[in-house]
């Protein structure tokens, strides 16, 4: 899954390109529709999905914030292909923390704070590299099977819970 805003900085185009480069056949990508935002980037993503023939592989969802834990728990893995721009870098990556708290593996780009936030519980690829991301996606079963679910959840709680952050 890829959750959060559909804006250029979040890198949906990187993930879609990686999926076309990968050897994955049997997958379903869940993307947060984030319907309150609409711009030319969302239109470009829609066109990219069509041009790559991915319509049957993608499901758009529009969850309320209180539905996010249930949605995250329904996914096998979360991908955060964020890319830096001249005015933005991933500063926190709330989806990364929420995913670890739900004991889900995260593949993220090296953008901003994502490597720091995820620590040893995330798989990091060079931001902007669809090819590197496709290699990680090709090993999806191994990524899921080797993920330290219990300790990732403990790590998220100890470092990013409301209590830990207030402290």
Buried (B, 14 or more C-beta within 10 A) or exposed (E): BBBBBBBBBBBBBBBBBBBBBBEBEEEEBBBBEBEEEEEEBBEBBEEBBEEBEBEEBBEBBEBEEEEBBEBBEEBBBBBBBBBBEEEBBBEEBEBBBBBBBBBBBBBBBBBBBBBEBBEEBBBBBEBBBBEBBBBBBBBBEEBEEEBEBEBBBBBBBEEBEEEEEEE
